[in-house]
């Protein structure tokens, strides 16, 4: 099962195989295009909607107050990307869309999601049995009334849906509003309408698979949000809602941070306000009981110095109080899983740069942990690693706060010492003025402290009021006009490419498995013994029902010229005088040996010689069919001595050409051939005829004709192009080697004469034969694949 030359690629054979496979290729193309058409026609289209958003973190109110750097909102875009991708944000998005009830139409092959385009709507519904959630509820018309059914056809409404749309069932009750009742009733016969009460958890997980969020440009902080769905409107709404929910979620987290800081300031303010009221009351009572009107007698120098120190002391005490509060909160939350609640308290404070950097690193780790928890559990290895890093960072922040607190406390002690020195100067003042000055100093301290807290509270409230994200939509989501899948042009191109690849593979496989003889080279290249090549017989384009004599019908035809060439080449085998015997055989039936025998006999008779054809293929005789006569007497009756030779000879319409049919099919044709009678019959015929042609049975099936072939003057072996198998050539070697048939010649039948290279190297390349073509055998224009 290989080409004639095993070491070389036979391009001409390959091209011939491709050309002979054209009908297959045409069928494959039709099938492929049909499949492509059906795929496009009956595959639900998928639409994709896209939105491009640019992430900004600017806060105008905070910038005015120089507060933004304290809040530490400059996050890397990666954290924003993970937030957008999180199931937390996606579930918030799904909950905001009107898909608590999903509407569908069911056709023969496709189901259409009717989001925002359904001819009816379900409202004010109440789920009585949770079994109905997520199930298909069909709306069908029965006897001009509407009822609800399950997917298996079970009616669930006990009464028809009323004119106001109200319905009840053991599973669900509610109201159905039909927008155009007459049109809806008319279309119900074509499509099946059903709705589904959504299970938000399952619906969110199913839709989440179609979400894609990618970074377009990290430097420009641009992110692309894409969503694919069968409903183009839903795809657009989900993309738009994700961008909106991201903004809302970011604002909520920021507001939470500001609210925690303001709450902490208010707690401190309440305590200071109580101390301030007590100081004011103490001064009032002291002045009233000691009849002291004012403290104006105290020297202005003392008051100025005392006021400066007291103002500084008030600021340090606020700072110390804040540091202490932060430290206590950290110590409370450091081992708590709610460490995130601590971030808003510490991240907005006015700390030194070193401590501020430590706090920002802690915030980044906490944010990273929160994003991971949207998709993994607490036992995840990444979460455990981040928890360890958070604990280490909390420890570093706590130690830094303790150091800062210690430094502030030291400054407070130093200022108090300075104030004590100033107090010594007051000992020389009158006792009543001295006490009043002391009370007034306490009042000033509390007043300054309270004023600072009010300023901070105002600053944070103003910043919170101006809190916006400033994210910018660079490319709004639009309702897609065409699907991304299936796309007509790519599908058809792919189908054609598949066919081309398949055609090449198919042709290569046929080439590798090619086992038919096509050229003389396929024969001679596989035969190890010395064998002659008599010639080739071209393919006869007109249909021949059975082996017939045709050379006399078109004397100038290409096929007639081929038989003239065979007749000429016979003279090179032997030049001896006298009557000659030509024995013709093949490997199996159907290779054209009878056709060759008849027409070779005819072309020899044309030369003026007397020729007779003997049909020794008694198992499957054809000579009588070719000449159109009865087969009542012939070789079988001659061999058993039942008839005489003259009685069995029949005359053809061609002068000089006679024949003897096979006769009735005997039960033992092999024994008849080898009984010795055939030799005497041939000897008797030689007295009358110049050439005796014997149509032997195929030697690949039986060995009946071997004895005649050995005795023949011209033993001929017939192969048929594109029919005979290559292993049939083994019979040639076996006949020459085992039976010593030295003069055996081969004929290749049914060759396409327009393939000029057939028989190359042997002088048998037919083209026009000098322009000889019959009227019905003009060369046809051939379709070329390449």
N, C-alpha and C positions, 0 to 999 in steps of 0.2 A: 504494500500500500504506500508506494512512494513514487516520485517522478522517475523517469527513465534514467536520468543521470543523478545518482544519489548525492553527488558532491557539488552540484550546481543548481542554482535556482532557475527554473525554466520559466522565463517571463512570458513567453508566448503561450505556453500551456496555462499559466495563471490568468492571463487576459482572456483566453478562450473559456476558461471556467467561469470567470466573471460574466462574460457575455452570455453564456448558457444559463447563468443564474439570474438573468434580468427579470424573468417572470416572478421569481422568488422575491427579488428586491422590491419589485412593484407591489407585490402582496404585503411585504413587510412595511413599506411606506404607507400604504393604505391603512393597515392595521395601526401603525404608530400615530398617524395623523388622526385617526378615529379615536384612539385612546386619549390623545391630547385634547381633542374637541370635547369628548365626554368628561374628561377631568375638569376642564375649564367650565363646562356647562353645569356640572353637578357637584362642584366643590364650592362650599360656602366661602365667599370672599372675605379676606382679612384686611382691615383698614388700620392705619397707624396715624396717630396725631402726635405732633411734637410741639414743645414749648421750650424757649431758651430764656433763662433767668440769670441775671448778674447779681451776685451776692455783695451787699454793702453792709457795714456795721456802724455808720455814722449816726450820731444822735445830736441834733442841733442844740437842744436845751442843755445837754451835758457839756457840749463844747463851750457854750457861753459861760458856764460856771466852772470850767476846767475840771470837770468831774469824770469825763469819759475814761481817761487813762487809769483812774482808780478802779473802775468797774472791771477792767481786764476783759473786754468783749472782743478783742482781736484774736479770733480763733482761726485756725487753719481751715481751708476750704474742705479738707477731708472730713472733718467732723460734721460740716453742714451736709456733705454728700451722704454720709451714713445716716444722718437724721432723715433726709428725704427718702432714703431707701428703706427705712425701718418699717416694720409691720405696724408699729404703734401709730405712725403718721398715716399709713395707708388705711388702717381701720377707721381712723377719724374721718378720712376722706370719704370712704364708702358710707359711713353713717350720715353724712351730710347730703348725699344724693338721693333722689326720689326712686330708689330701687328696693324699697321694702316689699313691694309687689312687682314681680317681673312678668312681662307680657310676651307671648309668643304666638306665631302662626306656624302650623305644621303642614307641610305639603307632602307630596308623594316621596320625595327624596331629601329635601332640605327643610330645616327649621329656621325661621327668621325671628330674631330678637326685635321686638317692636317698641323699644325704649323711646318714649316721647312721641310715638307715632301710632299708638294703638287706637282703634276705633271705640274702645270703651275703657273705663277705669273703675277700680275697686277702692272704695273709701269706707271710713267708719267701721272697719271690720274688727271682729273680736274672735280670737282663736279659742275655741272651746276645748279641742283635743289637740295636743302638741303633735300628734301623729301626722297631721295634715301639713306641717311645716316642711317645705322643701319638696312636696309632692305636686305632680301635675294635676291641675283642676280644670277640666274641660268645660267650655260653655257650648252647649249644643241645643239645637232646635228639635223639639219633638211635638208633633201635632200643633204647629204654630205657637208653641209656648217654649220658653227658655228654661233649661235646667242645668244643674252642675253635675258632672260625672268625674269619676276617677279614671286613671289611665286604662284600667282593665274593663271599662264600660259600665261600672256600677254607679247608679244614680244616687247622689248623696243629698239632694234637696227633696224634701217631702212634698213641697208645694212649688208651683211654678213661680218664677221670679216676677214680682208684681210690677205694675206700670211705673211705680216710683223707684224701682230698682232694688227694693229691699228683698233680702233672701235669708233663709235660715237653714241650718243643717246640723246634724249631730257633731260636726267638726268645726264649723266656722259659720259666722253670721256677719252680715254687713250690707253694703249698698253697692250696686253696679250701675254706673251711669254710662249709657250708650249715646254717643255723640250724634249719630245719624241712624236711627233705628231701621227705617225701610231699606236703606242701602246695606246695612249690616246683616239684616235677615236674608237678603238676596245673595250675599257673598258667602254665607255660612256653608253652602253646599260644596264650594270649591276648596276651601281651606278649613283646617281645624284650629280653633282658637282655644288657647288655655293660658292660665296664669299660675304663678308659683309664689307662695308666701316665703320670703327669703329667710334663710338661716344665715345671719350676717357673718358668723364666724367662718362657716364653710364657704360662703360666697366670697368673703375677703381673701381667704387662702387660695381659692380658684383663680380670682382675678389678679392676685399679686404676681402670679407666674408670668403675666403678660407685661409687667412693668419693667422699664429699662431706664436707668438714670446714669449718665456719664458726664465726665468733665470735658468740656470743649477746650478751654484754655485756662490753665491753672493761674497764670499771671493776671489774666483779666477777670478771674473768678467767675467764669461763666459755666453754667451747668445746663445740660440738655435733658429734658424729661420726655420720655416716649412711652406710649401705651398702644397695644394692639388689641383689636376686638372685632368681632363680626359686625357690630353696630357702630357706624361711624360717629354718630352723635354721642354715644356713651364714651367712646375713646377720647373725644375732644373734651367732654365734661370732666372726666377723671383727671386728665392732665391739668386742666385749669384749676380744679379743686385742690390738687396736691400742692400747687404753687400757693394758693390762698391759705391752705391749712398750715403750710410751712411758716408763712408770715404770722399767722395767728398764734401758732405754738411758740414761736420765738418771742413774741410780745408777752405771752403769758409767763414764760420763764423769766423774762426781764422784770416784769411787774412783780413777780414773786420775790425776786432779789431785793428790789427797792422797798417793797412792803415790809420785808423782814428787818431791813435797816431802820426804816421809819418807826417800826414797832419798838425796836431797841432804844431809839432816841426818846420816844415818848415815855418809856419806863423810867429812864434817867431823869427826864424833865419833871415827872410827877414827884420824885424824891426831892429834887432841888427846889421845886416850887413850894413844897411843905416847909423846908428849911428857911426859905425866903420869907414866908409869911410869919414864921416864928420870930425871925430877926426883926421884922417890922413891928410886930406886937411888943417885943421886949423893949425896943427904943421908945415906943409910945408910952408904955407903962413907966419906964424910968423917968422920962421927961415930966410926966404928970405927977409922979410921987415925989420928985426932987425939985420941982419947979425950975427945971432947966429948959430954956427956950430953944437954944441952938448951940452948936459946937463951933461957932465962928472964931472963938478965942484961940483955938489951936493954931499954931504957926502954919503959914502956907507952905513953908519948906518941908515940914513933916508930912503934911497931907499929900504933897506932890510925890515925895519919895515912897510913902506908904501905898499910894494908889498904883504907882508903877509896879511895885513888887506884888501887890495883891492881884493886879491883872495877870501878871505872869504866873502867879501861884494858881489862879483860877484855871488858866489854860493847862498847866501841868496836871492839876487835879482831874480835869476832864480827860486828859490823855491817859492818866494813870487809871481812871475809872474804866475807860474803854478797854485798855489793855487787860485789866483785871477781868472785865466781863467776857472779853474774847477768850482769855485763858481758861476761865471757868467753863465756858461753852465747849472749848476744845477738849478739855479733860472729861467733860460729860459725854461728848459724842465720839471720842477717838476710837472706842471699841464698838460703836453702834453701826448697824448696817445702814442707818439713815444719815451717814456722814454728809450726804448731799445737802441736807438742811443747814449745815454749818457754813457752807460756801458763801451764801448771800451776806452772812453776818460779818465775815472777815474780809471779803474781797473788796468792799467799798471803803475801807478805812485808810486814813492818811498815815501810812507807815513809811519807815525809811526804805530806800531802794532795795537793799538786800532782802529784807523781810517781804517786801512786795513781790520780788521775783520768786521767792519760795512759795508764797501763797498762790501765784499764778500757775506754777508747776503743779501744785496740789489740785487746783481747779481743772487743769487739763486732764489729769489722771482721772478725776471724778467724772468729768464729761465723757471720757473714753469708756469708763466702766458702764455708765448709763446707756451708751449707744450699743455696747456689746450685749447688755441684758435685754435689748429689744429682740434679739435673735437666738441667744443661748441661755443656758441655765446657770445657776450660781456654782455648780460643780464643774463648770468648764475650766480647763487648764489656763486659758487666757484670763479668765476672771480671777482665778486664784493668784496668778502672777501680778495682775493689776492691784489686787487687794494688798498684797505684800508691799508693792511700791507705794500705795496710798498710806499705809501704816508708817512706813519709813519717812515719807514726806510730812505727815502729821507730826511726827516726833521732832523733825527738824524745825517746823513752824512753831511748835510749842516751846522749844528751847530758845528760839530767836525771840519770841514774845516775852519769855521770862527775862531774858537779858535786857530787852527794851524796857520792860516794866521796872527792872532794878535800876536802870539808868534814870528813868523819870522819877522814881521814888527818891533817888539821891538828890536830884535837882529840887524836889519838893522840900526835902530836909534842909538843904542849903538856903532856900528862900525863907523858910520858917525861921532859921537862925538870924537872917538879916532883919526880919520883922521883929524878932525879940530885941535886937539891938536898938531898933527904932522905939520899941516899947520902953526901953530904959530912959530914953529922952523925955518920955511922958511923965516919969515919976516926979519931976519938978513941977508939973502942972497941977492945978487944983484937982482934988479927988473926984468931984462930980464931973468935971470936963473930961478927966481921964477915962472914967467908966463909959461916958457917952461916946468918946472917941473909939473905945474898944468895940462897943456895940455897933457903932456906925461902920467900923471896918468889916465886921462880920457880915453886915447887911450888904456892903459893897461887893464882898467876895461872892455871896450867894446871888446877887443881882447880875454880876458879870457872868457867872456860871450859867444862870438861867437864860441870859441873853444869847450866849454862844449856842446853847442847845436849841433855842428858837431859830437862830440863823441856819443851823445845820438842817433842822427839820424843814424849813422853808426851801432850802437848796434842793434837798432830795425830792420833796413833793413837786417842785417845779420841774426837776429833771424827769420825774415819773410822768408828769403831764405831757411832756414833749417827747415821750418815748415812742419811736417808730423804727421800722427796720430799714427803710430806704432801699429795699431790694427793687430791682428794675426789670420788668419783663421786656426783653429785647425782641422776642418773636412770640407773638400771641399764638395760642393753640387755635387751629382752624379745623372745620369739618372736612376731612379728606374727600377729595373728589373721585379718586380712583384707588382701587385696592393695591396692596403690596403683594398680595398672593390670592389666587393665582394670577399671574400676568401673562396675557396672551402671547406676546412676542417671545419672551424667554422660554415659555413652555413649548411653543412650536419649534424654536431654534434647538432647544434641548432634545426634542423628539427626533429632529433631523440628525443631530449629532449622534444620538444613540443609534439611529438606523445606519449611519455611515460606519460607526465603529462595529456594529453588529454585522454589517455587510462585509467589512474587511475580515473580521474574525470568521464569519461564515465561509468566505472565499478561501481563506487560509486553511481552514479545517478541510474543506472540500479538496483543496490542492494536496494537503498532506495525506488525505484518505483516498485520493484519486487512484483508482485501480483499473481504469479502462485504457485500452490501447488506442492511441490517437494518431501516432505517426509510425513510419517504418522504423525509426530510431528506437521506439519503445520495444520493438520486436528484436531487431538485430543487436541492440545494446544489452539484451538479457540472455541471448543465446550464446552458449560457449562453443558450439560446434560450427562447422562450415556449412552454411546454407545459402541457396541462391534466392534472389529477389526478382520475381517475374514482373511485378508492377503493381499498380494500384488502380482501383475502379472508383470513379468519383460518385458522390451522392446524387441519386436521381431525384430531382425535386418534386416531380409528379408522384402522386400516391400509387403504389403498386399493390393491389389486393393480395396477390400471391406471386411466387416466383414465375415470371413469364418471359417470353422471348420478345425483346423490345428493340433490338438493334436495327431491324428491318423497317421499323416505323419512322425512325429519324436517322437516316444514313449519315447525315453530316453533324450529328449532335456530338456533344462533348463525350458522352458515355460510350458512343459507338467508336469514337477515336481511341478511347482507352482500351477497348477490346481489340482493336486493330494493333495497338502497341503490344498487347499480351500475345497476340498471334505471331507478331514479328519476333518477340523475345523468345518464343518457344524454339525457334530455329537455332538459337545459340546453345541450347541444352544438348541437342544431338542433331547430326546432319545425315544420319544413315537413311538409306533408301528403304522403301517398304511401308506397309501399314503401321500406324503408331497407335499406342494405347495411352490415353490420358486418364489418370485416376485422381479424382478430386475428393477431398475430405475436409473436415474441420473439427473443432473440439466439441462443440455442442450444437444443437439445432438452433436455427435462427441467424447464423452467421453469413448466410447467403451462398452456400456452396452450390445449391440447385440452380439459383439465379446465375451464378458464374458458369456452371456447366452448360445451361441452355444457350446463353448468349455467346459463350466462347465457341460452342458448336455452330451457332448461326454465323459468326464472323468467319469461321474456317470454311463453312459451306459457301459463303460469298466468294471465296477465292477459287471456286470451281471444283473443290474436292467433295467427295461423298463422305458424309459424317453420320454416325449413329450414336445416340445417347442411351445408355443402359441405366435403369433405376434400380440400384442394389440396396437402397435404403428402405428395406421392406418393413421396417417397424413404423416409419412415418413417411410414406411415399408422397411425392409432390409432382413428379413429372407429368402424370396424367392430368393434374389440375392445371399445370402451366399450359398444356396444349389443349385443354378442354375436351378430353375424351374419357371413355369408360375405362375401368381398371379390372376388367373381368379376366383377362389373360395377360401374362407377362413373365417376368424373371422367375417368380416363384413356381409357376406351372412348367416353365422350361427346365428348371433345376430338378424337378421331380419326374421329368420325362412325360408329362401329361400332354404337352403341346409341342408343335414344331416351331422352328425359328421363323420361318416365313409366315406362319399364322399369327405370330406375336408382333411382327414388325408393323409399326404404324408410320404413315407419311405425314409430314408437316406441310404447312402452306409455303414454306421456303424450299426452293429447289435444292436437292442434294442433302437435305436434312431429314433423317428418319429417327425413330426412337422406339424403345421397348419399355413399357411401363413396368412397375414392380409386381403387378398382379395381385391376387388376393393375399392378404396379410397372413403368413404362415405362423404356426405356433413355435417353430424352431428355425428362425432365419439364420442363426450362426452355423448350424449343421448343414443347411442347404448350400451356404457359400463355400464351405470347406470340403464338400463331398467330391470335388474334382470335376464336376460337370461344367463349372464356369470357365475352366481353361479350354475345354472343347468348344464351348459356345463362342468364346472370343476368337479362337483359331478359325472357326467356320465363318465368322463375321469379317475377319481380315481378308477373306477371299473376295469380298464384295466392296468393303468400305476402306477408304484411305485413313480415316481417323475414327477410333472408338473411344468415346468419352464415358467413363464410369462414374456415376454419382454414388459414392460410398456412404455408408452410415458414419456419424461422428465418432472419431476414435477416442474422444474424451469420455464417452459413455460406454461404448462396447468396442471390442477389438475385431469385429467381423471383417472390416475392410483392409486390415493390415496386409493380408496375403496378396490382395489385388494391387495395393500400393507398391509392394516390393517388386512385383512383376511389371509394373507400368513403365513405359518409356518416359513419361512425363508425370511424375508424382507431384501433385499440387496441394498445398495446405492453405486454407482460407481463414483469414481473420477479418473481423468487422470493426471498423473504427467506432469508438465511443460505445462499444457493446462487449467485445471480447475482453476478458480479464487478462491482466499482465501475467498471471501465473500460468495461463494457457501455453505460454512459450516453452514451458518445461516439457510439454509433449513433443516438441520438435527435437530437443536434445535426446529424449528417451527413444524416439523412433529411429533417429540416426545412429545412436549408440547401441541400442539393443537389437534393432532389426536391420542394421547395416543398409539403410536407405540413403544412398550417397547422392542421388540426383534430386533430392527433395527441394522444391522451390515454394516460395510463399507469395500470396496475393493479399493485399490489404483492400478490403471492400468498404464502400460507403464513406469515402474520404471527401471532405468539403474541398472542392477543387479551387476555391478562391483563397485558400490558405497556401500561399506560394511556397512556404518552407516545408510543407509535408513532403517527405521523401527526399529532403535535401541531402545531397551527397550521393544519390543513386540515380539522378537524372529523371525523377518522376515528379517534378514540380509542375503541376498543370496550371495554366492561366486561361488562355483563350483557344488554344489548339488551332492557331492560325485563323482564328475568327469563326470557328465552327460552333454555332449555337442554333438550336432549334427554336422555332417560334415560341414555344412554351418554356424554353430554358434560358431566356435572356438573363444576364446577371442582375440580381436585385440589389437595390441600394440598401445597405445594411446599417441599422442603428448602431452607433458606436458609443460605448459607455464612457470612453476616455477621449 
